[in-house]
């Protein structure tokens, strides 16, 4: 295996054609530099320099080796610089898992800011329902996912926003008018639901069980756009999360509650506790939280709040250095 330091010394001498000037530039004694060159020649089995009188000249083998050695050293410097940038979170690949509606409403905006600030960070998106996203993080296929966590889990996470349940209710369906309605009011209506595995569906099913009701589903889909289209055409009442309602008219939206409590679940950035945490995760989390908290485009994530929310919504908190900082409630995706 070639010693990069020896190659570096060879290039230094070859570029200056002077052992003394090369030794001064490389902060090494002339005798030590000469020994390094001799050791390199012995390892390669060729002579790299010829002495013509008092003048130093490259041998034919030295002429052939010089551009290759210089290119190799350039690559080594580039690699070292890239590794330093990676350790600082400026370079690398981040595989992000999210539901289609989260990608549309949140990540499509966040990744623009990330790319502008960190152009050397590459991102890859993995799409799927909530349960699949957690499995992707667990297997290492995704470095991070935007997902809802079960009560028992072994993931690292950072809380982002409260995802709430809403019904898209065309006027022809007899739902009480107002900002919110109890989930029991949906029992007799044809419902358009997301498939099992999505956070929205799991939350809805648990609420129905707690309310002691059975509902009638006329469609189960992986696409909220499909649910929107059918609901707007009068084919049923769509149950969606607040992530997906940015393009829906407010007069068709009604927040779902159970016994006066808004139905919702915290959405978090989730990564594996047992796997290596990519250094580019931190810049992504900073961009993500900054967008949710401050960016004008984040208005699409802030859904109308049911009136019952004022007294019963849990406060939002975010871990920071092992401590939890309380924040104000925020409806979100």
Residue pairs with C-beta under 8 A, 6 or more apart in sequence:
2 43
3 40
4 72
4 73
4 76
5 36
6 36
6 37
6 39
6 40
6 43
7 40
7 69
7 72
7 73
8 26
8 73
9 22
9 26
9 28
9 33
9 36
9 37
9 40
10 37
10 40
10 48
10 62
10 65
10 66
10 69
11 66
11 69
11 70
11 73
12 22
12 25
12 26
13 19
13 22
13 33
13 37
13 49
13 56
14 48
14 49
14 58
14 62
14 66
15 22
16 22
16 25
17 55
17 56
17 57
18 56
19 30
19 33
19 34
19 56
20 30
22 33
23 29
23 30
23 32
23 33
26 33
28 36
37 48
37 49
40 48
41 47
41 48
44 61
44 65
46 59
46 61
47 59
47 61
47 62
48 58
48 59
48 61
48 62
48 65
49 56
49 57
49 58
49 59
49 62
50 56
50 57
50 58
50 59
51 57
58 66
82 91
85 91
85 120
86 92
86 279
86 280
87 279
88 279
89 118
89 279
89 280
89 281
89 282
89 283
90 118
90 120
90 121
90 280
90 283
91 118
91 120
91 121
91 280
92 120
92 121
92 122
92 278
92 279
92 280
93 121
93 122
93 123
93 124
93 278
93 280
94 121
94 122
94 123
94 124
94 143
94 144
94 278
94 280
94 281
94 284
95 123
95 124
95 125
95 126
95 141
95 142
95 143
95 144
96 107
96 123
96 124
96 125
96 126
96 142
96 143
96 144
96 145
96 146
96 284
97 125
97 126
97 127
97 128
97 132
97 133
97 136
97 137
97 141
97 142
97 144
97 145
97 146
97 147
98 106
98 107
98 125
98 126
98 127
98 133
98 145
98 146
98 147
99 127
99 128
99 129
99 130
99 133
99 146
99 147
99 198
99 199
99 243
100 127
100 222
100 223
100 224
101 224
101 240
101 241
101 243
101 244
101 333
102 146
102 243
102 267
102 333
103 125
103 127
104 244
105 243
105 244
105 246
105 300
105 301
105 333
106 146
106 243
106 288
106 291
106 292
106 301
106 333
107 125
107 146
109 291
109 295
109 297
109 298
110 284
110 287
110 288
110 291
111 123
113 287
113 290
113 291
113 295
114 121
114 123
114 283
114 284
114 287
115 121
115 123
117 283
117 287
118 280
118 283
121 280
121 283
121 284
123 284
126 133
126 136
126 141
126 142
126 145
128 136
128 197
129 194
129 195
129 197
129 198
129 199
129 222
130 147
130 148
130 197
130 198
130 199
130 202
131 197
131 202
132 197
133 142
133 145
133 146
133 147
133 270
134 145
134 147
134 149
134 150
134 153
134 155
134 270
136 142
136 145
137 143
137 144
137 145
137 147
137 155
137 270
137 271
137 272
138 155
138 272
140 272
140 275
143 271
143 278
143 281
144 269
144 270
144 271
144 281
144 284
145 269
145 270
145 271
146 160
146 267
146 268
146 269
146 270
146 288
147 199
147 267
147 268
147 270
148 163
148 199
148 202
148 203
148 265
148 266
148 267
148 268
149 155
149 157
149 266
149 268
149 270
154 273
154 274
155 270
155 271
155 272
155 273
156 270
156 271
156 272
156 273
156 277
157 268
157 269
157 270
157 271
158 268
158 269
158 285
158 289
158 318
158 319
159 266
159 267
159 268
159 316
159 317
159 318
159 319
160 266
160 267
160 268
160 269
160 288
160 289
160 292
160 318
160 332
161 266
161 267
161 292
161 301
161 316
161 330
161 331
161 332
161 333
162 242
162 264
162 265
162 266
162 267
162 313
162 314
162 316
162 329
162 330
162 331
162 332
163 199
163 200
163 241
163 242
163 243
163 264
163 265
163 266
163 267
163 332
163 333
164 241
164 242
164 255
164 256
164 262
164 263
164 264
164 303
164 306
164 331
164 332
165 200
165 203
165 204
165 207
165 239
165 240
165 241
165 242
165 255
165 256
165 262
165 263
165 264
166 239
166 240
166 241
166 242
166 245
166 253
166 254
166 255
166 256
166 303
167 175
167 181
167 186
167 237
167 238
167 239
167 240
167 253
167 254
167 256
168 227
168 228
168 231
168 232
168 237
168 238
168 240
168 245
168 248
168 252
168 253
169 175
169 231
169 237
169 252
169 253
169 254
170 231
170 232
170 234
170 237
170 252
172 234
173 189
173 237
175 181
175 185
175 186
175 189
175 237
175 254
176 185
178 254
178 307
179 254
179 255
179 304
179 305
179 306
179 307
180 254
180 255
180 256
180 257
180 262
180 306
180 307
180 308
180 309
181 254
181 255
181 256
181 257
182 211
182 256
182 257
182 258
182 259
182 260
183 204
183 207
183 208
183 211
183 213
183 256
183 257
183 258
183 263
184 211
184 213
186 213
186 215
186 237
186 239
186 256
187 213
187 214
187 215
188 216
189 215
189 216
189 236
189 237
190 216
190 217
190 218
190 235
190 236
190 237
191 215
191 216
191 217
191 218
191 236
191 237
191 238
191 239
192 217
192 218
192 219
192 221
192 226
192 227
192 230
192 231
192 235
192 236
192 237
192 238
192 239
193 201
193 204
193 217
193 219
193 220
193 221
193 227
193 238
193 239
194 200
194 201
194 220
194 221
194 222
194 224
194 227
194 239
194 240
195 201
195 220
195 221
195 222
196 202
196 205
196 220
198 222
199 241
199 265
199 267
200 239
200 240
200 241
201 220
203 263
203 264
203 265
204 239
204 256
204 263
207 256
207 258
207 263
208 214
208 215
210 258
211 258
218 235
218 236
219 226
219 227
219 230
219 235
219 236
221 227
224 238
224 240
224 244
227 238
227 239
227 240
228 238
228 240
228 244
228 247
228 248
230 236
230 238
231 237
231 238
231 252
232 252
239 256
241 333
242 264
242 301
242 303
242 331
242 332
242 333
243 267
243 301
243 332
243 333
244 333
245 253
245 303
246 300
246 301
250 304
253 303
253 304
255 262
255 263
255 303
255 304
255 305
255 306
255 309
256 262
256 263
256 306
257 263
257 306
257 308
260 308
260 312
261 308
261 312
262 305
262 306
262 308
262 309
262 312
262 313
264 313
264 331
266 314
266 316
267 332
267 333
269 285
269 288
271 277
271 281
289 318
291 297
291 298
292 298
292 301
292 330
292 332
301 332
301 333
302 330
302 331
302 332
303 331
303 332
304 331
305 313
305 329
305 331
309 329
309 331
313 329
314 329
315 326
315 327
315 328
315 329
316 326
316 327
316 328
316 329
316 330
317 324
317 325
317 326
317 327
318 324
318 325
318 327
